[in-house]
Amino acid sequence: MFHSFFPNPKRFLGSAIVWAMICIALWHIEFKDWEDPLGIAELFGWEPTRVWLYEYTALAYGAFVLMWLRQTSHRWAKWSVAGSAFIVFATWFQVQLDVMINEWFGTFYDTVQQALAEPDSVSASDYYGQLATFLKIAMVFIITAVLVAFFTSHFVFRWRTAMNDHYVALWPKIRHIEGASQRIQEDTMAFARIMEALGSRFIDAIMTLLAFLPILWGLSSYITELPIVGEVPQALVFVAILWSVVGTALLGLAGWRLPGLEFRNQRVEAAFRKELVLGEDNEERARPPTLAELFNNVRKNYFRLYLNYLYFNVVRYSYLQAGVILPYIALGPTIISAGVTLGVMQQILRAFQRVENHG
């Protein structure tokens, strides 16, 4: 699945990790204090240092892509190497926009708090200027999200095409294997759908954690203590990660039978479908008693799935609803003592949610 699309997958992934570490080290050692050399920051009114980070990252990805394209003749190298780099970079850029929105929430809600506390303390131009700032960021975010989704769909279909070509080339050797035709058509399609959905989410989760953990770490300085526990260094990071670990363990325990049942579901459905197909050309096959027995296996497995999903969903929805109120509980002593402003509280809540959801 990977060799058909990527040039030397293990080496490709390993070199990507090493290159990323080198670029991060160079950034902190040499390039961090530079400002936007291309003048793009003036177009959007953004900080020059922040735009330089985007430019530096784009250059780093570009250099990595050129290095690989020059040393490989793999048929799908342009799509696999350049496409992967674009998706990862664009996803990272989306997360950076989310970070900017998180910062905007802090400034905006502090402005709202000031306006509500003292009439006419905030001018209309300041208030609507804040909204205009959000619209600028949101516009870029929407355009980026749409383009990434569109490109990812094409990227994954090219991957499916590479797998299809690989297995079709082997057709003379595998045509006698039971279900070979279904595996080529259905499994490559399913793999493509999984990569488009879960693959994108995985990359987004990693990027979100890398971006929001330092933010939550910094915002934890406002939290002096937790309910019952008392003072805990970097309390918000501790609570978010602990809650993610507990939730993952609970959901894994509640759903540990589901993968096996889903796999068995594929088997009983395939057995039923195969008998029907054989019955199209052979009247001795697909007789009612046989079909009834096979479909009864399908029914039993689905009922097992429904039962297991019943208690899995009890745990899942309980965890999700408890997660809504958890940060407010953690912030309880700080809010009661007026230790944060409304804006800082909103920043904390959004950062906590990002870390907890992607942890």
N, C-alpha and C positions, 0 to 999 in steps of 0.2 A: 504493500500500500504506500509506503514512503519511498522506497527505492524507485518506483515507477515515476515519481514526480520530482523528488529532490536529488541533486547530485551528492552522492555520498552522505546520507542523512546524519550519521553519527559525527562525522567530521564537520559537517555544516553547523549542527547545533553546538558542538564544542567550541568551534571558532567564533560563533556568535556570542557565546557567554564570555570567552576570553576577551574579545574585542570590546564588549560592553564594559567590562571591568577596567580595561586600559583607558577607554574614553572617559569614564567616570573619574578615574584617578587624575588624568590630564586636566579635566575640568577644574577639579578642586586645587590642583597644584599650580596651574598656569593661567587658565582662561576664565576663571570665575568672575574676575573683576573687570573684564572687558565690557564694552557697551555696544549697542547695535551698530555695526559698521555699514549696513545696507540702507539704513534710514527707514525701515519698514515701521518702526514704532510710531512715527509721526502720523502715519495713515490712520491708525486706530486709537491713538492717544494712550498707548500702553507704555509701561516702564521699559526703557531701553535695555536694561540688564535682563529682563524677562524675555524680551524678543530675541536677544542675543543667545539665550539658552535654547530657544526654538531653532534658531539658525545653526548653532553649533551641533545640536542633535541631528538635524537634517543632513549636515555635512558628514557627520560620523556614519550615519546610515548609508549615505551615498558612496562613501569610500569603501565600505564593506561590500556593497553590491558590486561595484566596479571590480574589486579584487576577485570576487568569485566568478563573475562573468568572463573575466579575462583568462581564467585557468580551467574552465570547464566547457565541454562541448555538448553537455546534456541537452536533449531536445526541449525540455520544459524549464530550463534554467532561468529564462527571463521571467516566466510567470512565478516559479517557485521561489527564487531568490529575491528578485525585485518586488514581487507581489507580497511576500512575507514581510519584507522590510517596510513596505508602505503601510500594510495593515497594522503592524506593531507601532510604527511611528504615529499614524493617525489616531490609533486608540490612546496612546500616551498623550497626544495633543488634546484629545477630548477630555481626558482626566484633568489636564492642566486648566482647561476652560472651566471644568467643574470646581477646581480649586479657586479660580477667580470668582466664580459665582458664590462660593462659600465666604470668601472675603467680602464680597459685596453685601451679603446678608448681614454681616456684622456692622458695617457702616450704615446700611439702610435702617436697620432696626434701632440703632443708637439714635439716628435722626428722628425716627418715629417716636421714640421714648422722650426725646427732648421736646418735640413738638407738642406731645400730649401733656407734658408736665408744665409747660409754660407757653401760653398763647402767643402767637406771632414771633416766637423765637427762631423759627425756621421759615425762610422765604419760600414762595412758590417756585422760584427758579431753582433753588437748591433741591427742593423735594422732587420736582419733575426731572431735574438733571440726574438725580440718582436713578430714576426709572429709565431714562434714556441710556445710561451706562449699562444697565441690565440688558436692555434691548440689543445693544451692540454686541455684547458677549453672547447673548442667546442666538442672535442671527448667525454668528460664526459657528456656534455649536450645532445649530440645525443643519446648516450647509455641510459641515464636516460629517455629521452623523449620517445624513442621506447618502453622501458620496461613499463613505466607508461601507455602508450596508450594500450599496449597488456594486461596488468593486469586490467586496467579499463574496457575493453571490457568483460573480463571474470567475473569481479565483477558485472557489470550491468546485465549480462545474469543470474547469480545466483540470483540476485534480482528479475528478471522476473520469474525465476523458482519458487521462494518462493511465489510470487503473484499468479502464475498459480496454484500451489498446493493448495493454500488457497481457491481460487474460485472454483476449481474443487471439493474440499471437500464439498462445499456448493451447488453443482450442483442440487441435488434433490429438493432444496428449490427455486432455482432461474431459473430453466430451462423453466418455463412458462412465464418469463419476456421477453417482446419483445426485440429482439436483444441481448439476453444474451450470445449467442455463439460468436457473433462478439465482444462484450465487453471483454470477456475473452481473445480471441486471439489477436484482433487488438489493443485494448486499452493498454494491458500490453506491447505489442511490441512497441507501440508509446511512452509509459512512459519510457521504457528502453532506447529508442533512445534519448529522451529529456534529461534524466539524464546523459547519456554518453556525450552528446554535451554541453548542457547548464550548467549541474552540474559541469563539469570539468572547464568550463570557469569561473563560479562563484567563485569557490575555487581559481583559478589562479588570478582572479581580486582582491580578498581580500588579498592574499599573496603579490601580486605586489604592491598594495597600501601601505601595512605595510612596505615593504622593500624600496620603492622608495620615499615615502613622506619625510622621514628624510634626504635622499640624496638631494632631491630638496630643502629642507629647508636649508641645509648647503650650497649648491651651490648658493642660493639666495643672499648670502653675497657679491657675485661679482657684483650684479645688483644694481646700485645706484638709478636708476630712470626708469620710463616707459614713453613712448611717450604720450604727452598731459596731462596725469594724474600727472606726476612728481614723487617725491619720495614716495614710498610705502614700508613699512616694509615687508620683505619676499615676494617680488613682484612676483616671479615665482610661488610659491605655491598659491598665491591669484589668479593669472591669470589662472592657470591650473584648479583649482577647480571651479572658476566662469564660465570658458568656458565649463566645463563638465556639470554643472548645467543648463546653458543656452541651451546647445545642447540637453540634456535629456528632458527639458521642450518643446523645439521646436519639437523634434521628437515625443514626447508623444502627443502633440497637433495635429500634422499632421497625426498621425496614430491611433487616438483614436477610429475610427470606424472599424479598421481592425480586432480586436479580435471578435467583434460581427458578422462581415461578414464571418470570417473563421468558426465560430461556425454554422452559418446558412448554410454555404457551406456543412458542415457535414450532416446537416439535409436533405437538398434537394438531395444530392448524395445518402443518405441512403434510402430515399423514392423511388427514381428511381431504385436503386438496389433491394429493397425489392419487387417491382412490377415485375421486371424481374424474380426474384427467384420464386415468386408465380406462374408466368406464365409457369414455367417449368412443373408443375404438374396439373395446372388448365387452360384449354383453354379459360375459361371465363375471365381470368386475362391477364394483359399485352397486351391489345388491342391497336392498333396504336393510336387512339385518346387519350387514357389515357397516353401512353408513351410519346406522343408529348407534352402533357400538363406538365408532370413531367420534361421532358428534357428542356422545355422552362423555368421552374423555375431554373434549373441548369444554363442555359445560362444567364439568367438575373443576377443571383448572381455573376457569374464569371465576367460579364461585369462591375458590381459595384466594384468588387475587382480590376480589371484592372485600373479603373478610380481612385480609392483611392490610389493604389500603384503609380500612375502617379505623383500626387503631393507629396506623401510621399517621393518618390525617388528624387524629385527636392530638397526638404529640406535636405534629407540625404546626397546626393552627394555634395550639396553646403556647408554643415557643415563640411564634411570630407576634402574638398579641402581648405576651409578657415582655418581649423586646421593645415594644412601643413605650411602655411605662418605665422600663429599667433606667434609662438615662435621667429621667425626672427624679427617680428615687435617689440615684447617686448624687444628683445636684441638690437634693433637698436641703441639707445644712447650709450650703453656700447661698442658695436662693433666699432662705429664711433670714440669713444674716446680711442680705443685700451685698454679697461679695462679688457679684458680676452685674454688668449692664445687660439690657435686653438683647443688644446686638451680639455681645460675646456669648450669651446663652444660646442664641440661634446658631452661631458658628460651632459651638461645642456639640449641639444636638445633631447638626448635619455631618460633622466630622465623625462623631461617634457612630452614627448610622452607617456611614460609608465603610468604616473599619469593621464594624460588627457584621454587616451584610456580606463583606468580601473576605472575612477572616476564615 
